[in-house]
């Protein structure tokens, strides 16, 4: 078996693969949504929130802990309205608390 050791950039890989291109597009869109709602989120919470996956018209936010989730849950109507007024088709924002992994 003769393997070529030609490396390609991530950009080239995504352009050559429709499924990777779609994933890259969704990741970019998710990051843009998070950037758009940042001004509506209290400054102390911003670092505890990450952009998550987009599934149809539902977007997911990944949160550091349940206390952040409780605060963000109160903001959901305003966040959803802001995204819709900014042109995104969002019917719901799902919150997911990221479970911290401990080293063994």
N, CA, C and O atoms as a Tinker XYZ file with bonds, in Angstrom:
   416  protein
     1  N      0.834000   -1.163000    0.000000    73     2
     2  CA     0.000000    0.000000    0.000000    64     1     3
     3  C      0.886000    1.235000    0.000000    63     2     4     5
     4  O      1.785000    1.365000    0.830000    81     3
     5  N      0.636000    2.103000   -0.897000    73     3     6
     6  CA     1.438000    3.298000   -1.074000    64     5     7
     7  C      0.633000    4.511000   -0.613000    63     6     8     9
     8  O     -0.325000    4.902000   -1.280000    81     7
     9  N      1.009000    5.110000    0.516000    73     7    10
    10  CA     0.289000    6.264000    1.055000    64     9    11
    11  C      1.036000    7.543000    0.722000    63    10    12    13
    12  O      2.260000    7.628000    0.820000    81    11
    13  N      0.267000    8.514000    0.332000    73    11    14
    14  CA     0.846000    9.832000    0.110000    64    13    15
    15  C      0.839000   10.590000    1.424000    63    14    16    17
    16  O     -0.145000   10.542000    2.162000    81    15
    17  N      1.881000   11.262000    1.713000    73    15    18
    18  CA     1.945000   12.037000    2.952000    64    17    19
    19  C      1.773000   13.519000    2.634000    63    18    20    21
    20  O      2.601000   14.352000    3.001000    81    19
    21  N      0.719000   13.813000    1.969000    73    19    22
    22  CA     0.410000   15.192000    1.620000    64    21    23
    23  C     -0.573000   15.739000    2.652000    63    22    24    25
    24  O     -1.676000   15.213000    2.797000    81    23
    25  N     -0.189000   16.762000    3.348000    73    23    26
    26  CA    -1.086000   17.346000    4.347000    64    25    27
    27  C     -1.947000   18.419000    3.692000    63    26    28    29
    28  O     -1.548000   19.070000    2.727000    81    27
    29  N     -3.130000   18.577000    4.248000    73    27    30
    30  CA    -4.031000   19.619000    3.763000    64    29    31
    31  C     -4.516000   20.412000    4.976000    63    30    32    33
    32  O     -4.478000   19.927000    6.106000    81    31
    33  N     -4.964000   21.619000    4.726000    73    31    34
    34  CA    -5.466000   22.461000    5.805000    64    33    35
    35  C     -6.886000   22.032000    6.161000    63    34    36    37
    36  O     -7.552000   21.332000    5.398000    81    35
    37  N     -7.322000   22.459000    7.314000    73    35    38
    38  CA    -8.699000   22.175000    7.732000    64    37    39
    39  C     -9.676000   22.825000    6.750000    63    38    40    41
    40  O    -10.705000   22.236000    6.421000    81    39
    41  N     -9.366000   24.006000    6.292000    73    39    42
    42  CA   -10.223000   24.691000    5.328000    64    41    43
    43  C    -10.381000   23.859000    4.057000    63    42    44    45
    44  O    -11.489000   23.713000    3.541000    81    43
    45  N     -9.269000   23.313000    3.553000    73    43    46
    46  CA    -9.338000   22.469000    2.353000    64    45    47
    47  C    -10.174000   21.212000    2.619000    63    46    48    49
    48  O    -10.957000   20.794000    1.766000    81    47
    49  N    -10.008000   20.623000    3.781000    73    47    50
    50  CA   -10.764000   19.416000    4.113000    64    49    51
    51  C    -12.255000   19.701000    4.160000    63    50    52    53
    52  O    -13.056000   18.903000    3.672000    81    51
    53  N    -12.636000   20.835000    4.745000    73    51    54
    54  CA   -14.056000   21.159000    4.832000    64    53    55
    55  C    -14.637000   21.488000    3.463000    63    54    56    57
    56  O    -15.797000   21.183000    3.187000    81    55
    57  N    -13.841000   22.103000    2.616000    73    55    58
    58  CA   -14.320000   22.420000    1.275000    64    57    59
    59  C    -14.473000   21.173000    0.419000    63    58    60    61
    60  O    -15.320000   21.140000   -0.474000    81    59
    61  N    -13.671000   20.150000    0.676000    73    59    62
    62  CA   -13.719000   18.927000   -0.104000    64    61    63
    63  C    -14.786000   17.951000    0.369000    63    62    64    65
    64  O    -15.093000   16.985000   -0.330000    81    63
    65  N    -15.349000   18.187000    1.530000    73    63    66
    66  CA   -16.335000   17.278000    2.107000    64    65    67
    67  C    -17.610000   18.046000    2.441000    63    66    68    69
    68  O    -17.587000   18.932000    3.296000    81    67
    69  N    -18.724000   17.721000    1.778000    73    67    70
    70  CA   -19.984000   18.427000    2.061000    64    69    71
    71  C    -20.417000   18.323000    3.527000    63    70    72    73
    72  O    -20.932000   19.290000    4.088000    81    71
    73  N    -20.212000   17.165000    4.146000    73    71    74
    74  CA   -20.637000   17.025000    5.542000    64    73    75
    75  C    -19.759000   17.853000    6.472000    63    74    76    77
    76  O    -20.268000   18.453000    7.418000    81    75
    77  N    -18.463000   17.899000    6.226000    73    75    78
    78  CA   -17.578000   18.748000    7.033000    64    77    79
    79  C    -17.870000   20.223000    6.791000    63    78    80    81
    80  O    -17.807000   21.036000    7.714000    81    79
    81  N    -18.187000   20.563000    5.552000    73    79    82
    82  CA   -18.519000   21.953000    5.230000    64    81    83
    83  C    -19.766000   22.378000    5.991000    63    82    84    85
    84  O    -19.830000   23.496000    6.503000    81    83
    85  N    -20.753000   21.500000    6.068000    73    83    86
    86  CA   -21.988000   21.810000    6.797000    64    85    87
    87  C    -21.700000   21.979000    8.297000    63    86    88    89
    88  O    -22.224000   22.897000    8.928000    81    87
    89  N    -20.874000   21.102000    8.859000    73    87    90
    90  CA   -20.509000   21.218000   10.273000    64    89    91
    91  C    -19.783000   22.535000   10.552000    63    90    92    93
    92  O    -20.044000   23.196000   11.558000    81    91
    93  N    -18.887000   22.902000    9.668000    73    91    94
    94  CA   -18.150000   24.157000    9.833000    64    93    95
    95  C    -19.104000   25.349000    9.760000    63    94    96    97
    96  O    -18.965000   26.316000   10.509000    81    95
    97  N    -20.059000   25.269000    8.860000    73    95    98
    98  CA   -21.055000   26.331000    8.719000    64    97    99
    99  C    -21.906000   26.455000    9.984000    63    98   100   101
   100  O    -22.173000   27.564000   10.448000    81    99
   101  N    -22.330000   25.322000   10.537000    73    99   102
   102  CA   -23.128000   25.337000   11.763000    64   101   103
   103  C    -22.325000   25.871000   12.955000    63   102   104   105
   104  O    -22.857000   26.607000   13.786000    81   103
   105  N    -21.054000   25.501000   13.033000    73   103   106
   106  CA   -20.199000   25.989000   14.121000    64   105   107
   107  C    -20.015000   27.503000   14.026000    63   106   108   109
   108  O    -20.050000   28.201000   15.040000    81   107
   109  N    -19.823000   27.999000   12.829000    73   107   110
   110  CA   -19.675000   29.438000   12.613000    64   109   111
   111  C    -20.967000   30.164000   12.973000    63   110   112   113
   112  O    -20.938000   31.217000   13.611000    81   111
   113  N    -22.105000   29.596000   12.558000    73   111   114
   114  CA   -23.409000   30.181000   12.852000    64   113   115
   115  C    -23.657000   30.204000   14.360000    63   114   116   117
   116  O    -24.138000   31.203000   14.894000    81   115
   117  N    -23.334000   29.117000   15.042000    73   115   118
   118  CA   -23.532000   29.038000   16.484000    64   117   119
   119  C    -22.691000   30.091000   17.208000    63   118   120   121
   120  O    -23.171000   30.741000   18.136000    81   119
   121  N    -21.458000   30.253000   16.789000    73   119   122
   122  CA   -20.583000   31.269000   17.393000    64   121   123
   123  C    -21.114000   32.680000   17.143000    63   122   124   125
   124  O    -21.036000   33.542000   18.018000    81   123
   125  N    -21.648000   32.910000   15.955000    73   123   126
   126  CA   -22.214000   34.224000   15.628000    64   125   127
   127  C    -23.443000   34.515000   16.493000    63   126   128   129
   128  O    -23.651000   35.651000   16.920000    81   127
   129  N    -24.245000   33.500000   16.746000    73   127   130
   130  CA   -25.419000   33.678000   17.610000    64   129   131
   131  C    -24.988000   34.065000   19.022000    63   130   132   133
   132  O    -25.550000   34.980000   19.625000    81   131
   133  N    -23.994000   33.363000   19.538000    73   131   134
   134  CA   -23.521000   33.672000   20.885000    64   133   135
   135  C    -22.976000   35.100000   20.957000    63   134   136   137
   136  O    -23.242000   35.826000   21.914000    81   135
   137  N    -22.229000   35.484000   19.958000    73   135   138
   138  CA   -21.676000   36.843000   19.923000    64   137   139
   139  C    -22.814000   37.875000   19.893000    63   138   140   141
   140  O    -22.710000   38.941000   20.499000    81   139
   141  N    -23.888000   37.548000   19.189000    73   139   142
   142  CA   -25.018000   38.452000   19.076000    64   141   143
   143  C    -25.734000   38.670000   20.402000    63   142   144   145
   144  O    -26.196000   39.777000   20.680000    81   143
   145  N    -25.831000   37.631000   21.221000    73   143   146
   146  CA   -26.567000   37.761000   22.490000    64   145   147
   147  C    -25.683000   38.183000   23.660000    63   146   148   149
   148  O    -26.199000   38.448000   24.746000    81   147
   149  N    -24.382000   38.252000   23.471000    73   147   150
   150  CA   -23.454000   38.616000   24.557000    64   149   151
   151  C    -23.884000   39.881000   25.315000    63   150   152   153
   152  O    -23.831000   39.889000   26.545000    81   151
   153  N    -24.306000   40.942000   24.628000    73   151   154
   154  CA   -24.681000   42.157000   25.370000    64   153   155
   155  C    -25.886000   41.964000   26.299000    63   154   156   157
   156  O    -26.076000   42.745000   27.232000    81   155
   157  N    -26.694000   40.939000   26.054000    73   155   158
   158  CA   -27.871000   40.687000   26.882000    64   157   159
   159  C    -27.558000   39.836000   28.108000    63   158   160   161
   160  O    -28.393000   39.699000   29.002000    81   159
   161  N    -26.372000   39.271000   28.150000    73   159   162
   162  CA   -25.965000   38.385000   29.242000    64   161   163
   163  C    -25.124000   39.180000   30.236000    63   162   164   165
   164  O    -24.208000   39.899000   29.836000    81   163
   165  N    -25.430000   39.057000   31.538000    73   163   166
   166  CA   -24.597000   39.752000   32.523000    64   165   167
   167  C    -23.117000   39.391000   32.360000    63   166   168   169
   168  O    -22.773000   38.235000   32.115000    81   167
   169  N    -22.264000   40.378000   32.497000    73   167   170
   170  CA   -20.827000   40.198000   32.264000    64   169   171
   171  C    -20.234000   39.054000   33.087000    63   170   172   173
   172  O    -19.352000   38.340000   32.609000    81   171
   173  N    -20.706000   38.880000   34.303000    73   171   174
   174  CA   -20.162000   37.832000   35.169000    64   173   175
   175  C    -20.457000   36.428000   34.652000    63   174   176   177
   176  O    -19.762000   35.480000   35.017000    81   175
   177  N    -21.474000   36.282000   33.811000    73   175   178
   178  CA   -21.860000   34.961000   33.296000    64   177   179
   179  C    -21.255000   34.627000   31.938000    63   178   180   181
   180  O    -21.232000   33.461000   31.545000    81   179
   181  N    -20.776000   35.607000   31.234000    73   179   182
   182  CA   -20.357000   35.403000   29.840000    64   181   183
   183  C    -19.307000   34.321000   29.663000    63   182   184   185
   184  O    -19.380000   33.551000   28.705000    81   183
   185  N    -18.334000   34.241000   30.557000    73   183   186
   186  CA   -17.266000   33.246000   30.407000    64   185   187
   187  C    -17.744000   31.834000   30.723000    63   186   188   189
   188  O    -17.054000   30.864000   30.412000    81   187
   189  N    -18.916000   31.708000   31.337000    73   187   190
   190  CA   -19.454000   30.403000   31.721000    64   189   191
   191  C    -20.405000   29.836000   30.676000    63   190   192   193
   192  O    -21.049000   28.812000   30.908000    81   191
   193  N    -20.495000   30.504000   29.517000    73   191   194
   194  CA   -21.428000   30.091000   28.467000    64   193   195
   195  C    -20.663000   29.870000   27.169000    63   194   196   197
   196  O    -19.848000   30.700000   26.766000    81   195
   197  N    -20.935000   28.738000   26.519000    73   195   198
   198  CA   -20.319000   28.418000   25.228000    64   197   199
   199  C    -21.419000   28.144000   24.209000    63   198   200   201
   200  O    -22.515000   27.704000   24.556000    81   199
   201  N    -21.109000   28.407000   22.967000    73   199   202
   202  CA   -22.039000   28.097000   21.883000    64   201   203
   203  C    -22.090000   26.584000   21.694000    63   202   204   205
   204  O    -21.060000   25.910000   21.706000    81   203
   205  N    -23.283000   26.072000   21.522000    73   203   206
   206  CA   -23.463000   24.640000   21.326000    64   205   207
   207  C    -24.025000   24.337000   19.950000    63   206   208   209
   208  O    -24.044000   25.203000   19.076000    81   207
   209  N    -24.482000   23.108000   19.758000    73   207   210
   210  CA   -24.964000   22.690000   18.445000    64   209   211
   211  C    -26.298000   23.327000   18.067000    63   210   212   213
   212  O    -27.070000   23.758000   18.923000    81   211
   213  N    -26.541000   23.373000   16.768000    73   211   214
   214  CA   -27.803000   23.843000   16.207000    64   213   215
   215  C    -28.492000   22.626000   15.603000    63   214   216   217
   216  O    -27.913000   21.910000   14.786000    81   215
   217  N    -29.729000   22.403000   16.015000    73   215   218
   218  CA   -30.515000   21.292000   15.476000    64   217   219
   219  C    -31.833000   21.854000   14.966000    63   218   220   221
   220  O    -32.772000   22.046000   15.738000    81   219
   221  N    -31.900000   22.113000   13.679000    73   219   222
   222  CA   -33.097000   22.726000   13.102000    64   221   223
   223  C    -33.256000   24.136000   13.620000    63   222   224   225
   224  O    -32.390000   24.986000   13.419000    81   223
   225  N    -34.398000   24.384000   14.303000    73   223   226
   226  CA   -34.649000   25.720000   14.841000    64   225   227
   227  C    -34.338000   25.798000   16.338000    63   226   228   229
   228  O    -34.672000   26.786000   16.991000    81   227
   229  N    -33.707000   24.767000   16.875000    73   227   230
   230  CA   -33.316000   24.750000   18.281000    64   229   231
   231  C    -31.806000   24.931000   18.381000    63   230   232   233
   232  O    -31.036000   24.270000   17.685000    81   231
   233  N    -31.410000   25.821000   19.244000    73   231   234
   234  CA   -29.985000   26.091000   19.469000    64   233   235
   235  C    -29.654000   25.724000   20.906000    63   234   236   237
   236  O    -30.490000   25.898000   21.793000    81   235
   237  N    -28.484000   25.232000   21.146000    73   235   238
   238  CA   -28.073000   24.798000   22.471000    64   237   239
   239  C    -26.951000   25.689000   22.990000    63   238   240   241
   240  O    -26.016000   26.033000   22.267000    81   239
   241  N    -27.074000   26.054000   24.271000    73   239   242
   242  CA   -25.997000   26.744000   24.958000    64   241   243
   243  C    -25.406000   25.780000   25.978000    63   242   244   245
   244  O    -26.139000   25.085000   26.681000    81   243
   245  N    -24.106000   25.741000   26.054000    73   243   246
   246  CA   -23.415000   24.865000   26.997000    64   245   247
   247  C    -22.940000   25.729000   28.158000    63   246   248   249
   248  O    -22.220000   26.710000   27.970000    81   247
   249  N    -23.357000   25.345000   29.359000    73   247   250
   250  CA   -23.121000   26.157000   30.542000    64   249   251
   251  C    -22.201000   25.433000   31.515000    63   250   252   253
   252  O    -22.182000   24.203000   31.565000    81   251
   253  N    -21.444000   26.195000   32.281000    73   251   254
   254  CA   -20.475000   25.618000   33.215000    64   253   255
   255  C    -21.110000   24.926000   34.416000    63   254   256   257
   256  O    -20.570000   23.940000   34.916000    81   255
   257  N    -22.253000   25.433000   34.884000    73   255   258
   258  CA   -22.872000   24.826000   36.067000    64   257   259
   259  C    -24.353000   25.165000   36.139000    63   258   260   261
   260  O    -24.860000   25.964000   35.352000    81   259
   261  N    -25.036000   24.549000   37.090000    73   259   262
   262  CA   -26.481000   24.714000   37.199000    64   261   263
   263  C    -26.877000   26.112000   37.685000    63   262   264   265
   264  O    -27.975000   26.578000   37.380000    81   263
   265  N    -26.010000   26.781000   38.429000    73   263   266
   266  CA   -26.310000   28.147000   38.859000    64   265   267
   267  C    -26.384000   29.082000   37.647000    63   266   268   269
   268  O    -27.258000   29.944000   37.568000    81   267
   269  N    -25.464000   28.899000   36.716000    73   267   270
   270  CA   -25.488000   29.692000   35.479000    64   269   271
   271  C    -26.745000   29.352000   34.692000    63   270   272   273
   272  O    -27.387000   30.245000   34.140000    81   271
   273  N    -27.103000   28.082000   34.632000    73   271   274
   274  CA   -28.304000   27.653000   33.912000    64   273   275
   275  C    -29.549000   28.325000   34.489000    63   274   276   277
   276  O    -30.426000   28.756000   33.741000    81   275
   277  N    -29.628000   28.414000   35.810000    73   275   278
   278  CA   -30.787000   29.044000   36.443000    64   277   279
   279  C    -30.897000   30.516000   36.045000    63   278   280   281
   280  O    -31.994000   31.009000   35.780000    81   279
   281  N    -29.782000   31.204000   36.005000    73   279   282
   282  CA   -29.788000   32.624000   35.619000    64   281   283
   283  C    -30.130000   32.795000   34.138000    63   282   284   285
   284  O    -30.930000   33.658000   33.776000    81   283
   285  N    -29.522000   31.972000   33.287000    73   283   286
   286  CA   -29.751000   32.090000   31.847000    64   285   287
   287  C    -31.194000   31.716000   31.508000    63   286   288   289
   288  O    -31.785000   32.299000   30.599000    81   287
   289  N    -31.760000   30.755000   32.226000    73   287   290
   290  CA   -33.150000   30.345000   31.982000    64   289   291
   291  C    -34.090000   31.544000   32.079000    63   290   292   293
   292  O    -35.072000   31.624000   31.341000    81   291
   293  N    -33.800000   32.463000   32.973000    73   291   294
   294  CA   -34.620000   33.669000   33.122000    64   293   295
   295  C    -34.493000   34.606000   31.921000    63   294   296   297
   296  O    -35.396000   35.394000   31.641000    81   295
   297  N    -33.372000   34.513000   31.220000    73   295   298
   298  CA   -33.113000   35.385000   30.073000    64   297   299
   299  C    -33.622000   34.813000   28.744000    63   298   300   301
   300  O    -33.641000   35.517000   27.735000    81   299
   301  N    -34.032000   33.547000   28.742000    73   299   302
   302  CA   -34.358000   32.877000   27.482000    64   301   303
   303  C    -35.363000   33.622000   26.603000    63   302   304   305
   304  O    -35.115000   33.744000   25.404000    81   303
   305  N    -36.483000   34.126000   27.128000    73   303   306
   306  CA   -37.404000   34.842000   26.228000    64   305   307
   307  C    -36.746000   36.018000   25.517000    63   306   308   309
   308  O    -36.963000   36.221000   24.323000    81   307
   309  N    -35.949000   36.788000   26.236000    73   307   310
   310  CA   -35.277000   37.942000   25.627000    64   309   311
   311  C    -34.226000   37.497000   24.613000    63   310   312   313
   312  O    -34.081000   38.116000   23.559000    81   311
   313  N    -33.487000   36.422000   24.926000    73   311   314
   314  CA   -32.455000   35.928000   24.009000    64   313   315
   315  C    -33.092000   35.412000   22.716000    63   314   316   317
   316  O    -32.616000   35.712000   21.621000    81   315
   317  N    -34.164000   34.640000   22.850000    73   315   318
   318  CA   -34.851000   34.108000   21.663000    64   317   319
   319  C    -35.419000   35.235000   20.810000    63   318   320   321
   320  O    -35.289000   35.210000   19.587000    81   319
   321  N    -36.049000   36.223000   21.446000    73   319   322
   322  CA   -36.611000   37.356000   20.703000    64   321   323
   323  C    -35.517000   38.129000   19.976000    63   322   324   325
   324  O    -35.696000   38.541000   18.830000    81   323
   325  N    -34.383000   38.324000   20.647000    73   323   326
   326  CA   -33.265000   39.044000   20.021000    64   325   327
   327  C    -32.755000   38.294000   18.792000    63   326   328   329
   328  O    -32.513000   38.899000   17.748000    81   327
   329  N    -32.593000   36.986000   18.916000    73   327   330
   330  CA   -32.101000   36.200000   17.778000    64   329   331
   331  C    -33.087000   36.250000   16.616000    63   330   332   333
   332  O    -32.679000   36.395000   15.464000    81   331
   333  N    -34.374000   36.131000   16.909000    73   331   334
   334  CA   -35.374000   36.194000   15.830000    64   333   335
   335  C    -35.357000   37.561000   15.162000    63   334   336   337
   336  O    -35.449000   37.655000   13.939000    81   335
   337  N    -35.238000   38.622000   15.956000    73   335   338
   338  CA   -35.222000   39.975000   15.368000    64   337   339
   339  C    -33.934000   40.226000   14.585000    63   338   340   341
   340  O    -33.876000   41.121000   13.742000    81   339
   341  N    -32.905000   39.429000   14.870000    73   339   342
   342  CA   -31.633000   39.553000   14.137000    64   341   343
   343  C    -31.590000   38.660000   12.893000    63   342   344   345
   344  O    -30.588000   38.641000   12.178000    81   343
   345  N    -32.667000   37.928000   12.637000    73   343   346
   346  CA   -32.749000   37.148000   11.406000    64   345   347
   347  C    -32.559000   35.652000   11.549000    63   346   348   349
   348  O    -32.656000   34.931000   10.556000    81   347
   349  N    -32.291000   35.158000   12.749000    73   347   350
   350  CA   -32.128000   33.719000   12.938000    64   349   351
   351  C    -33.478000   33.084000   13.222000    63   350   352   353
   352  O    -34.291000   33.636000   13.964000    81   351
   353  N    -33.708000   31.941000   12.640000    73   351   354
   354  CA   -34.937000   31.195000   12.891000    64   353   355
   355  C    -34.712000   30.305000   14.110000    63   354   356   357
   356  O    -34.210000   29.187000   13.999000    81   355
   357  N    -35.091000   30.824000   15.266000    73   355   358
   358  CA   -34.889000   30.114000   16.529000    64   357   359
   359  C    -36.237000   29.995000   17.229000    63   358   360   361
   360  O    -36.873000   31.002000   17.541000    81   359
   361  N    -36.666000   28.766000   17.472000    73   359   362
   362  CA   -37.911000   28.562000   18.217000    64   361   363
   363  C    -37.631000   28.221000   19.670000    63   362   364   365
   364  O    -38.502000   28.392000   20.523000    81   363
   365  N    -36.428000   27.742000   19.964000    73   363   366
   366  CA   -36.084000   27.388000   21.336000    64   365   367
   367  C    -34.572000   27.400000   21.528000    63   366   368   369
   368  O    -33.803000   27.123000   20.608000    81   367
   369  N    -34.175000   27.728000   22.744000    73   367   370
   370  CA   -32.774000   27.615000   23.148000    64   369   371
   371  C    -32.741000   26.572000   24.255000    63   370   372   373
   372  O    -33.397000   26.713000   25.287000    81   371
   373  N    -31.971000   25.532000   24.019000    73   371   374
   374  CA   -31.825000   24.450000   25.002000    64   373   375
   375  C    -30.567000   24.733000   25.813000    63   374   376   377
   376  O    -29.545000   25.157000   25.273000    81   375
   377  N    -30.658000   24.492000   27.112000    73   375   378
   378  CA   -29.513000   24.697000   27.993000    64   377   379
   379  C    -28.970000   23.346000   28.422000    63   378   380   381
   380  O    -29.723000   22.456000   28.817000    81   379
   381  N    -27.666000   23.204000   28.340000    73   379   382
   382  CA   -27.029000   21.957000   28.752000    64   381   383
   383  C    -25.864000   22.293000   29.673000    63   382   384   385
   384  O    -24.959000   23.045000   29.312000    81   383
   385  N    -25.907000   21.720000   30.866000    73   383   386
   386  CA   -24.825000   21.936000   31.828000    64   385   387
   387  C    -23.724000   20.938000   31.528000    63   386   388   389
   388  O    -23.959000   19.732000   31.459000    81   387
   389  N    -22.531000   21.452000   31.352000    73   387   390
   390  CA   -21.377000   20.618000   31.054000    64   389   391
   391  C    -20.866000   19.993000   32.345000    63   390   392   393
   392  O    -20.582000   20.696000   33.315000    81   391
   393  N    -20.755000   18.699000   32.351000    73   391   394
   394  CA   -20.274000   18.007000   33.537000    64   393   395
   395  C    -18.754000   18.035000   33.534000    63   394   396   397
   396  O    -18.112000   17.591000   32.583000    81   395
   397  N    -18.190000   18.566000   34.616000    73   395   398
   398  CA   -16.731000   18.662000   34.714000    64   397   399
   399  C    -16.152000   17.268000   34.927000    63   398   400   401
   400  O    -16.653000   16.500000   35.748000    81   399
   401  N    -15.111000   16.948000   34.196000    73   399   402
   402  CA   -14.438000   15.664000   34.348000    64   401   403
   403  C    -13.308000   15.812000   35.348000    63   402   404   405
   404  O    -12.531000   16.765000   35.303000    81   403
   405  N    -13.237000   14.869000   36.231000    73   403   406
   406  CA   -12.143000   14.893000   37.204000    64   405   407
   407  C    -11.082000   13.879000   36.810000    63   406   408   409
   408  O    -11.398000   12.798000   36.313000    81   407
   409  N     -9.849000   14.224000   37.030000    73   407   410
   410  CA    -8.746000   13.327000   36.687000    64   409   411
   411  C     -8.581000   12.241000   37.730000    63   410   412   413
   412  O     -8.767000   12.482000   38.923000    81   411
   413  N     -8.237000   11.068000   37.290000    73   411   414
   414  CA    -8.036000    9.953000   38.223000    64   413   415
   415  C     -6.564000    9.623000   38.351000    63   414   416
   416  O     -6.198000    8.711000   39.093000    81   415
